Amino acid sequence: MGESAIGEVEALMSRYQQADGEATAALIARLSPQVFQFFLAQVRDRFQAEDLLQDFWLRVHKARHTFRTGEPLLPWVFAIARRTKIDQYRRTRNTKTHEFQLEQLPDAASPEPAKEASPELADLLQTLPAAQRETIWLLKVSGLSLEEVARATGSSVGAVKQRAHRAYEKLRTVFGDRA
Amino acid sequence: MSDEEIQRLLAEGIELSGTPLEQPKDRPDEKRLAKIRSLLTARLGPVRPLPSNRVLIGIGLASFALVSLLATIYGGHQALHALNPVQMAVYFASFLLLAILFVVAVLEQIIPGSKRRVKPGVLMAGAGLFLIALAPVLFENFGLDGFVEEGLPCLKFGTFVATIGGALGFFLIRKGFLTSPLEASVLIGCFAGLSGVTALGFACPFLNAPHILVWHFGTMVIGTAAGALIGLVLEWRASRNEN
């Protein structure tokens, strides 16, 4: 996203705060693909990623007053997306803890196989721990700066650099093994 | 590692596999997007964005001062007659400085994507160590006469003030969005404890170091522990709730 495009999205956000329906629809159209990709990279399941996206937008709606004009929008967006993902992870973990398999479900009820974002990129990122995967995704795919990733993840720029560095060390090894 | 080095590494990463990595092109389902649009537009109403950081810091500090000072109506201000001017200046300036840092840290917790200037863990550990070091330097009396009998009422009073401060704090942070309910709650608990310590600073005339270390600063420990418990409950609820 270029600088003018970012300014445009922030303007849409301001209009969304003023209850402008058109701006709301435009904002959803502009941000959803990026946030959806972020979720898809973490959960690797289309349906789950779409559920997360819907949950994310409901949270954005509740928290929309916390965005202030002049502040960067993407760290705000990804901070909420990140929280949505954490809660979903815990919810899934709780469900799995309390679930036990009674019998094999019929094939018809099985979810459609996950369609991956990009086999090459997704496969590579799956080799990384969650925090490093998230950092690399935000930096490389979502195009956030180090400062923006630090804001989105609630950490320092130094910590982001360290995670990115470790992720790249690991990716180098993976690339080496594949070569 | 410099910014430039990281950027170079990131750029190199794309090429390391020999072929450029394919960027994802998947989009969310249009029906789902339409559902999200209808959900949001059905609930659409104008909102007033949060005020500037300066205003919010002012509100936080005013609330802290209000709780600590109102507590003196109930607890009195006997300590002001017992403290010498240097003790008074250093003691209350320290509380004010810590209160500013706590307000900034809490503020960063309730606004998503905020720049993190104050790390909650570092702040709480630093505040604890600072106060532990401050008490023996400022108060040279180390007597233990009536340690428990005089201490317990202080702890009760401090905890009572901290409870009011904490309730006000949790009410105020509901105006924001918590990206980490646990961190925010622990911070609020510790900060509420500080309001109890400050109220005791006005009210309690027993100026000996062990008394202040255990019974006054103990309020912050209780506040932090209570904040952690509330935070765990909030995290648990968040992981159960479906929107």
HADDOCK unambig.tbl for C-alpha pairs under 7 A between the chains (distance, minus, plus):
assign (segid A and resid 17 and name CA) (segid B and resid 46 and name CA) 5.52 0.50 0.50
assign (segid A and resid 17 and name CA) (segid B and resid 47 and name CA) 5.42 0.50 0.50
assign (segid A and resid 18 and name CA) (segid B and resid 46 and name CA) 4.35 0.50 0.50
assign (segid A and resid 18 and name CA) (segid B and resid 47 and name CA) 6.28 0.50 0.50
assign (segid A and resid 19 and name CA) (segid B and resid 44 and name CA) 5.47 0.50 0.50
assign (segid A and resid 19 and name CA) (segid B and resid 45 and name CA) 4.89 0.50 0.50
assign (segid A and resid 19 and name CA) (segid B and resid 46 and name CA) 4.67 0.50 0.50
assign (segid A and resid 21 and name CA) (segid B and resid 41 and name CA) 6.13 0.50 0.50
assign (segid A and resid 25 and name CA) (segid B and resid 37 and name CA) 5.96 0.50 0.50
assign (segid A and resid 33 and name CA) (segid B and resid 27 and name CA) 5.28 0.50 0.50
assign (segid A and resid 33 and name CA) (segid B and resid 28 and name CA) 6.28 0.50 0.50
assign (segid A and resid 36 and name CA) (segid B and resid 28 and name CA) 6.38 0.50 0.50
assign (segid A and resid 50 and name CA) (segid B and resid 28 and name CA) 6.45 0.50 0.50
assign (segid A and resid 54 and name CA) (segid B and resid 36 and name CA) 6.02 0.50 0.50
assign (segid A and resid 55 and name CA) (segid B and resid 243 and name CA) 6.15 0.50 0.50
assign (segid A and resid 61 and name CA) (segid B and resid 40 and name CA) 6.94 0.50 0.50
assign (segid A and resid 63 and name CA) (segid B and resid 176 and name CA) 6.99 0.50 0.50
assign (segid A and resid 63 and name CA) (segid B and resid 177 and name CA) 5.80 0.50 0.50
assign (segid A and resid 65 and name CA) (segid B and resid 47 and name CA) 5.78 0.50 0.50
assign (segid A and resid 65 and name CA) (segid B and resid 48 and name CA) 5.94 0.50 0.50
assign (segid A and resid 65 and name CA) (segid B and resid 49 and name CA) 4.26 0.50 0.50
assign (segid A and resid 65 and name CA) (segid B and resid 50 and name CA) 6.01 0.50 0.50
assign (segid A and resid 66 and name CA) (segid B and resid 49 and name CA) 5.82 0.50 0.50
assign (segid A and resid 66 and name CA) (segid B and resid 50 and name CA) 5.56 0.50 0.50
assign (segid A and resid 66 and name CA) (segid B and resid 111 and name CA) 5.84 0.50 0.50
assign (segid A and resid 66 and name CA) (segid B and resid 176 and name CA) 6.14 0.50 0.50
assign (segid A and resid 67 and name CA) (segid B and resid 49 and name CA) 6.40 0.50 0.50
assign (segid A and resid 68 and name CA) (segid B and resid 49 and name CA) 5.91 0.50 0.50
assign (segid A and resid 68 and name CA) (segid B and resid 50 and name CA) 6.81 0.50 0.50
assign (segid A and resid 75 and name CA) (segid B and resid 113 and name CA) 4.61 0.50 0.50
assign (segid A and resid 76 and name CA) (segid B and resid 112 and name CA) 4.94 0.50 0.50
assign (segid A and resid 76 and name CA) (segid B and resid 113 and name CA) 4.11 0.50 0.50
assign (segid A and resid 79 and name CA) (segid B and resid 112 and name CA) 5.54 0.50 0.50
assign (segid A and resid 79 and name CA) (segid B and resid 113 and name CA) 5.51 0.50 0.50
assign (segid A and resid 79 and name CA) (segid B and resid 179 and name CA) 6.80 0.50 0.50
assign (segid A and resid 80 and name CA) (segid B and resid 112 and name CA) 6.57 0.50 0.50
assign (segid A and resid 80 and name CA) (segid B and resid 179 and name CA) 6.76 0.50 0.50
assign (segid A and resid 83 and name CA) (segid B and resid 179 and name CA) 5.79 0.50 0.50
assign (segid A and resid 87 and name CA) (segid B and resid 238 and name CA) 6.21 0.50 0.50
assign (segid A and resid 87 and name CA) (segid B and resid 239 and name CA) 4.74 0.50 0.50
assign (segid A and resid 88 and name CA) (segid B and resid 239 and name CA) 6.67 0.50 0.50
assign (segid A and resid 90 and name CA) (segid B and resid 239 and name CA) 5.43 0.50 0.50
assign (segid A and resid 91 and name CA) (segid B and resid 239 and name CA) 4.88 0.50 0.50
assign (segid A and resid 91 and name CA) (segid B and resid 240 and name CA) 5.89 0.50 0.50
assign (segid A and resid 117 and name CA) (segid B and resid 24 and name CA) 4.83 0.50 0.50
assign (segid A and resid 117 and name CA) (segid B and resid 25 and name CA) 6.69 0.50 0.50
assign (segid A and resid 117 and name CA) (segid B and resid 26 and name CA) 5.80 0.50 0.50
assign (segid A and resid 118 and name CA) (segid B and resid 22 and name CA) 6.35 0.50 0.50
assign (segid A and resid 118 and name CA) (segid B and resid 23 and name CA) 6.54 0.50 0.50
assign (segid A and resid 118 and name CA) (segid B and resid 24 and name CA) 5.01 0.50 0.50
assign (segid A and resid 120 and name CA) (segid B and resid 21 and name CA) 6.54 0.50 0.50
assign (segid A and resid 120 and name CA) (segid B and resid 22 and name CA) 6.73 0.50 0.50
assign (segid A and resid 121 and name CA) (segid B and resid 21 and name CA) 6.05 0.50 0.50
assign (segid A and resid 121 and name CA) (segid B and resid 22 and name CA) 6.49 0.50 0.50
assign (segid A and resid 151 and name CA) (segid B and resid 113 and name CA) 4.59 0.50 0.50
assign (segid A and resid 151 and name CA) (segid B and resid 114 and name CA) 5.46 0.50 0.50
assign (segid A and resid 151 and name CA) (segid B and resid 115 and name CA) 5.13 0.50 0.50
assign (segid A and resid 151 and name CA) (segid B and resid 116 and name CA) 6.79 0.50 0.50
assign (segid A and resid 152 and name CA) (segid B and resid 113 and name CA) 4.70 0.50 0.50
assign (segid A and resid 154 and name CA) (segid B and resid 116 and name CA) 6.38 0.50 0.50
assign (segid A and resid 155 and name CA) (segid B and resid 116 and name CA) 6.56 0.50 0.50
assign (segid A and resid 156 and name CA) (segid B and resid 116 and name CA) 6.70 0.50 0.50
assign (segid A and resid 161 and name CA) (segid B and resid 6 and name CA) 6.80 0.50 0.50
assign (segid A and resid 165 and name CA) (segid B and resid 6 and name CA) 6.90 0.50 0.50
assign (segid A and resid 175 and name CA) (segid B and resid 16 and name CA) 6.54 0.50 0.50
assign (segid A and resid 175 and name CA) (segid B and resid 17 and name CA) 5.59 0.50 0.50
